Amino acid sequence: MLVSTFTALGHAQESNVPVLTLDDAITQAVANNTDLKTADLETYRAAADLAANKTRRFANTQIIALGGQLLTKPSVTFQQGSFGVYNATGPIPATNQTIDIARKPAGMVFGSVAQPLSTQYRLHLQLKALSLGVEAVKQDREKTRLQVIDQVRRAYNEVAEAQSALDSLQASLPYYEESKRLATENFRRETVLESDLLGSDVQLLKAQYAIRDTGDKVMSAAERLNDLMGRDIHTRFRVSVADYTNPEPELTPAVLEARALQSRPELKKAKLEVQQADYDARAKKAEYIPDVSAAFTYFTTANFANALPANIATAGLQLTWEPWDWGRKKHEYAAKQVKHEQAKVAVTATERAISIEVRNAWRELQTAQRQLALSDAVERATRQRLKEVQEQVRREAVLKKVLFETQSELASADSGHLQALTAYWKASADLKKAIGEQ
């Protein structure tokens, strides 16, 4: 009686519990999942790195200022006649002249502006490679998003599995209660043995305790789903158990495979890495081109007793070239080419793996659909047989042993149907994951 009271209270409470759809669960998880937030930050980091490298195409401005106390006494010597020899005066200066600079505070400033010219091509290739890297990071983020959705879908299915088991047990409970009532009534009439009455008690207690145990499984699965959604684990809800017995007829293996090859983020990333490796190799080859820049420089000194030029400014071309590198650039370019070939091999391998995964998932789903249809038919037939046997028991047309056997068959059919439903949900989730569907 106590278990029955708890069950009735549970039914009353469940009627006020809101229904959570799979789409709502996915939306909340995507908005609050920590792994996805980390992936978003990684995308922002890659975009900022690309923006920073784009500035390398513009002029490089540099100012170096030095101020301090002279520790030595620098000197400048003007040799005899360094300013010329004239008939009227003779050599200027007439003798060697040395200008000593005392130990005192002094300073100098050097400024330069260099606009890259020949390196623009190499910078363009490097920026293209970096932009493809940003797109690859976005595909990683998309892969993480799909993984979160898959986790939510599987957790949602766990709740639906436990909830379906609970609903099935609760639907079967009246049959066990009716069997108990019939056994009690027939025991009073002395038409059944006491062992038959005790057997009906056992069957009813099994059903009632199974309901309580399954209710605990529902709560545990719901708490895990709440955690994935990033909300209070104590939030109560019921899931919407959809009818999965009517699959879309156009979902053939060829269609699913084509969809997966277009949408799977890991394949998109692999193709981006091929292009990125190609740009990296071309940028490495472009290092053979000497670095030529348009440059302007300015140099000035302060408090050097006018011994050094106070202002020096130049404008022209600046060349930086390494004519001999002992084969370093050649080997680095070869390594980049190997990486490019590896990326192309990875694309082919990924395509094959996706095709195999999709087709296996499709076959598993077809098997699960057939098993689900069979188990549903067995469960409905067993439930109808139990109704008929109970009616025969009322008329005392069959033995109680047959009633107990039929009850056991119903429990077994309920369990088989639940297992088939669980297998179908798992196969459906595997197929959606294989084709990259959210």
ZIMORA-V169177 format. One record per residue. PHI is phi as a letter, one per 40 degrees, with the letter a starting at -180 (* if undefined). Layout:
BEGIN
PHI
PHI
END
This chain:
BEGIN
*
c
c
c
c
c
c
c
c
c
c
c
c
c
c
c
c
c
c
b
c
c
c
c
c
c
c
c
c
c
c
b
c
c
c
c
c
c
c
c
c
c
c
c
c
c
c
c
c
c
c
c
c
c
c
c
c
c
c
c
b
a
b
b
b
b
b
i
c
c
c
b
b
c
a
b
b
b
c
d
g
c
c
h
b
b
c
c
b
g
c
b
c
c
b
c
b
b
b
c
b
c
c
a
c
a
a
a
b
b
b
a
b
b
c
c
b
c
c
c
c
c
c
c
c
c
c
c
c
c
c
c
c
c
c
c
c
c
c
c
c
c
c
c
c
c
c
c
c
c
c
c
c
c
c
c
c
c
c
c
c
c
c
c
c
c
c
c
c
c
c
c
d
d
c
c
c
c
c
c
c
c
c
c
c
c
c
c
c
g
b
b
c
c
c
c
c
c
c
c
c
c
c
c
c
d
c
c
c
c
c
c
c
c
c
c
c
c
c
c
c
c
c
c
c
d
c
c
c
g
b
d
c
c
c
c
a
b
c
c
c
c
c
c
c
b
c
c
c
c
c
c
d
c
c
c
c
c
c
c
c
c
b
c
c
c
c
c
c
c
c
c
c
c
c
c
c
c
c
c
c
c
c
c
c
c
c
c
c
c
c
b
b
c
b
b
b
a
b
a
b
a
g
b
f
f
c
b
c
c
a
b
b
b
a
i
b
b
b
b
a
b
c
b
b
f
g
c
c
c
c
c
c
c
c
c
c
c
c
c
c
c
c
c
c
c
c
c
c
c
c
c
c
c
c
c
c
c
c
c
c
c
c
c
c
c
c
c
c
c
c
c
c
c
c
c
c
c
c
c
c
c
c
c
c
c
d
c
c
c
c
c
c
d
c
f
c
b
c
c
d
c
c
c
c
c
c
c
c
c
c
c
c
c
c
c
c
c
c
c
c
c
c
c
c
c
c
c
c
c
c
c
c
c
c
g
c
c
END
